[in-house]
Amino acid sequence: MAKYCTNCGTQLADNALFCLNCGIKQATKTEVKTEGEPQKEPGNAPFNQYPEDIDFRKINHRLKVKNSQRKPVTISLLIALISVVLVIMSFTEGSPLHGIYAITLVGIFVAIAALITAVVFRSRAKKLDTLISGENVIASWSLSEEQKTAYVNTLFRTEQAKNKAILIITVVLIVLIFGAFIVFIEEGKAAMLVVMLVLIVIISAFALGMPRYYRSKNLRGDGVVLLGKKFAYINGFFHNWDFPLSGIQKVKMIDQPFHGLFIQYYYYDRTLKNTEELNIPAPAELDLKNIVALLKSK
């Protein structure tokens, strides 16, 4: 018996977890209602309820997405290994590093930091795997070149404006601090002036250059959007709000700067509460109301 999308009616493969046309999640065989059960709302299949023996790697194989969170794990583990080797060499007689205990301390610190980074990104990689496989996907679609360009340019303008504001404040503080030294200290005025100018140039290059770097990187993105209830993959970048004291603060449909979804999520760290905003383009035929309802549901 053919399988059709419960939302838009598109014919689907028997093992499809979500519709490739409208993006809405589909019920699996274990979720098909029996006679006499109440009718479910279209597109509202229970989230993340699957039989234990299902192999998600064989499902929705059309998603050609590379897990971008695995590379940092490999790099971090390599850095940790090199750091451990340097620490061992500092205790090994005959080694050129023997007795240089500053390297020991730095090596231990770098190894611990690298291992923590590897653990964090390994956890993120596992979460992204559940989106790529379709296990935790509630909606998925691909951006057209026009949509991707609009998305990238919106990100660029937002980050550029934010960085310019931070740059102005930083430059003012640098000028005030170094200016006080230049005015009130007799010796080394020229050196202070040179250091101040070099520092301003470096910070300016970083603040103005990074948005352009990320714009170039985003333009080379795969254009794939994978949405889950607690994390999302957008054009090559992974976002998650599943850790303690975090979650979705606001989600709604938008028409500006393009038709799509607006998601605002929050999290707490050493700087207390932070928020991130995602403006995601979406095809006009996509049932965004249903997706918004799913993201708002507990």
N, C-alpha and C positions, 0 to 999 in steps of 0.2 A: 504494500500500500504506500503510495507516494506521501511524502511529508511536505507540508506547506507552512510558511511563517504564520504564526498566530496573530501577527499585527498587520502585515501588508499583503499576505497571500502568496509571496514568492515561493516557487518550488525549491526545496532544499535537499541536500544529501541526507540520507537516513541518520548519519552520526553528527550532523551539524549542531553545534551548541548555540550558535546565534546566527541571525539572518545576515547574509552578505549584502543585502539591499538596504534594509532599514536599520540594521545593527542591533535589533532587539534580541535578547536571550530567549532560547527556545527550551521547552520542557524535554527532558530525556525520557526514555521508555519507562523508567521507574516512577516518573512523575505523571504519566498519563492517567487521567481520572477514570474510575470505574463507573458503571451505570448507577445513577442515583446520587452521585456526588455533586456538590454545587459547582456551577460553571465558574472558572477562574477568569479574571480580567485578562485581556490580550496583552502579551508581552510581560506579564508579571510572574514568570516562572520562579519558583523558590530559588534563592541565591545560594550557590555552593552546596547543593544537596545532590550528591552523586554516589553510585555504588563504589565500594572500595577497590574493586578490581578493574575499574575503567582505566585505560591507557590514554592519557590526554595527549601524549606525543603523536598519536595517530589521528587525532581529531583536529579539524580546522587547519590542515597542513598548508593551506594557501597563505598563511601568515608568514611571510619571509622576513622575519625580524631577528636581528642579531642582538644578543644580550650584552648591552654596553656596560653592565656592572661587573662582568667577569674580568676584564682587562686590569682594572685597579687592584683586584685580588691578587693576580699573578705578579704585578709590579710590586705590591706591598710585601708579599712573601719573599721576593727576590731581594728587596732592600733589607728585610729582616735577616735573611741568610748571610748577606755580605757583612752586616753589622756584627752578627755573632762571630763570623770568621775573624774580623778585626779585633774583637774582644779577646778571642782565644790567642791570637798572635801577640797581643800585648802582654800575655802571661807566659809565652813560650820562649825559652832561652834560645839564643841564636837568631831569633826573628828580628828583622829591622825595626819592628815596633815594640820590642820587648822593653818594658819599664816605662813606656809612655802612657801613663795612667789617665791622662786627659782623654786619650782615644777610648780607653775603657769606659769612662763615664758617658762620653758622647755615644759610643756604640750601644751601650745598654739602653740609654734613653731612646735612640732611634729605633732599635729593635722592638722595644715595647710599643712605641707609637705606631710602627709599621704593622705589628701583629693586631693591634686594636683596629686599625684601618682595614686590614684584611677581613676581620670578623664582621665589621659593619657592612662592607661591600658584599661579602658573601651572603649575608642576610638579605640585602637588597637584590642580589642576583636571583636568589630563590623566589622572592616575591615577584620579580619581573618574569621569571619562568612560568608562573601560574597565569600571567596575562598572555604571554606568547602562546602557551598551550591551549588557552581558552578556558582553563579551569575556573578562573575568577573574573572573567570578562562579562560585563553586562551590556557593553556596546562596543562596536569597532567599525572604523571606516578609514578610507585613504583620502588624503588631501590632494586636490588638483594642484597643478603648478601655480595657478592664480591664487588659490587659497593659501598655499604654503608661503608664497611671496608676501601676501597681505599679513599673514601671521608673523613672519620673520621681521617685517618692517615695523609692525606694532611693537614687538619685543625690543627692537633696536631703539626706537624712539623713546620708549619708557625707560630703558636702562641708561640711555645717553643723557636724558634729562635728570635722572637720579644722580648719576655720576658727576654731572656738571655742578649740581647743587652742593654735593659733598666736597668736590674739588675747590670750589670758591671758599667754603668754610675752612678747609684745611690750609689753603694758601694764606688766608688772612691770619690764622693762628701761627703759621710758620713765620710770616713777616713780623708779627708782633713779638714773638719770642726771640728770634734772631736779631730783630731791630733793636730790642732792648740791650742785648749784648754788644751790638755794634756801637750804640750811642754811649753806653756807660762804661765800657771796658776799653782802655787805651790800646792795649796790645792785641794783635791778631785780627784787626778789623777787616782787612782784605780777605784773610782766610775764611772768616765767618761769612762774609758776603758771597764768596765763591761757593761755600758749602750750602748756603741758603738757596742760591740759584740752581745748583745741581740737584738739590732735593726737590725743588719745585718742578724742574724739568722732568725728573724721573716719575714723580707722582702724577704729573699731568699726562705724560705718555701712557702710563698705566690706566688712568681713569678714562681717557679718551680713546685709547686703543682697544681695550677689552670689549666694549660693545661691538666694535667693528669685527673683532676676531670671532665673537660668538654669532654675529650676523652671517659671516662667511661660513661658519660651521653649520648653522641652522639651514642655510640654503642648500647644503649638501645632504641634509637629513633625508630619511626614507619616506616622510610624509604620512606615516602610519599613526593612527590614534587608537589606543586601547584603553578603555575605561573600566575600572573596577570600583567597588564601593569604598576601598581604602587606599588605593593607589592608581596611578595613571602613567601611561607611556605616550609621549607626544613628540613626534618627529625626531626620535632618537634620544630624548631626555626622559628620565624617570622621576616621578614625584610620588611621595607617600606620606600619609597622615594616619598611620596605624599604630604609632607608638603612644606611650602614656601621656595624658594631658594634651592630646591633639585630636583633630577631627575637622569635618567640614563646617564652616561658619555660615557660608552663604552659597547657594547655587541657583542659577536662573538662566532663562533664554535671553539672548542679546541679538540686536540687529546692527549695532555699532561697536567697534570699527568694522565688523563683518557679522554675518549671520552665524550663530553658533551658541556655545555654552560659556557661561562665566562661573568659575569655581573659585571660591576663596576658602582656604584652609588655614588652620592655626596650629602652632606648636610652641612649647616652652623649652628654653635652654638657659644658659647662664645669663642672658640678657632679658630674661623673663619672657613675656608673650610676644611672639612674632607671627605675622601673617604673610601668606603668599597668594598671589592672584593669578589665575590661569584664564586667558581668553582663548577659546578653542574654536576654530572654524568648523562648520559642519555642513553637509549637503542639505539643500532645501527640502528634499523628500524625507529626511530622517525624522523620526518621531521623537523630538526633543522633550516634549511634555512627559512622555513615559520615562525617559532617561532621568529627567529631573526628579520625578517621583521616586524612582529607584534609589537615587543618590541621597535623597532626603530621608528615606525610610531607615529605621534602625535595624 
